Amino acid sequence: MDDASGLRKLIGNHTYGSWKPQKGWKEPLFITRAAGVRFEDDRGRSYLDFSSQLMCSNLGHGNRAIIEAMQEQAERLPYTAPAFACEAKAR
């Protein structure tokens, strides 16, 4: 089941999301790519991303400086529990 329609159905049936209680969440958009302030679904439709700030700052999709910083940090120390201290948190 690797086609977008099948994956969309699998996610809709087995994944809880913050929008799931809303009508229509059973068929969420299946996003395939993103760049800058836009993302695209599996049908090739382009959307202006007004929701990226829901979990973090809106810094755009594919920002090369952010990707490189994430890769560097992931190689060094990808995660620490909130109770621990590390250099990345201090900065």
Contacts in CASP RR format, 6 or more apart in sequence:
PFRMAT RR
TARGET T0000
AUTHOR 0000-0000-0000
METHOD contacts of the structure
MODEL  1
MDDASGLRKLIGNHTYGSWKPQKGWKEPLFITRAAGVRFEDDRGRSYLDF
SSQLMCSNLGHGNRAIIEAMQEQAERLPYTAPAFACEAKAR
1 7 0 8 1.000
1 10 0 8 1.000
4 30 0 8 1.000
4 32 0 8 1.000
4 42 0 8 1.000
5 30 0 8 1.000
5 42 0 8 1.000
7 30 0 8 1.000
8 27 0 8 1.000
8 28 0 8 1.000
8 30 0 8 1.000
8 42 0 8 1.000
9 27 0 8 1.000
11 28 0 8 1.000
12 20 0 8 1.000
12 25 0 8 1.000
12 26 0 8 1.000
12 27 0 8 1.000
12 28 0 8 1.000
13 26 0 8 1.000
17 25 0 8 1.000
18 54 0 8 1.000
19 25 0 8 1.000
19 28 0 8 1.000
29 41 0 8 1.000
29 47 0 8 1.000
30 41 0 8 1.000
30 42 0 8 1.000
31 39 0 8 1.000
31 40 0 8 1.000
31 41 0 8 1.000
31 42 0 8 1.000
32 40 0 8 1.000
32 41 0 8 1.000
32 42 0 8 1.000
32 44 0 8 1.000
33 39 0 8 1.000
33 40 0 8 1.000
34 40 0 8 1.000
34 49 0 8 1.000
34 61 0 8 1.000
34 62 0 8 1.000
35 61 0 8 1.000
35 62 0 8 1.000
36 49 0 8 1.000
36 60 0 8 1.000
36 61 0 8 1.000
36 62 0 8 1.000
36 63 0 8 1.000
37 48 0 8 1.000
37 49 0 8 1.000
37 58 0 8 1.000
37 60 0 8 1.000
37 61 0 8 1.000
38 46 0 8 1.000
38 47 0 8 1.000
38 48 0 8 1.000
38 49 0 8 1.000
38 61 0 8 1.000
39 46 0 8 1.000
39 47 0 8 1.000
39 49 0 8 1.000
39 61 0 8 1.000
40 46 0 8 1.000
40 47 0 8 1.000
41 47 0 8 1.000
49 58 0 8 1.000
49 60 0 8 1.000
49 61 0 8 1.000
52 58 0 8 1.000
52 60 0 8 1.000
52 61 0 8 1.000
59 66 0 8 1.000
73 88 0 8 1.000
77 86 0 8 1.000
77 87 0 8 1.000
77 88 0 8 1.000
80 86 0 8 1.000
80 89 0 8 1.000
END
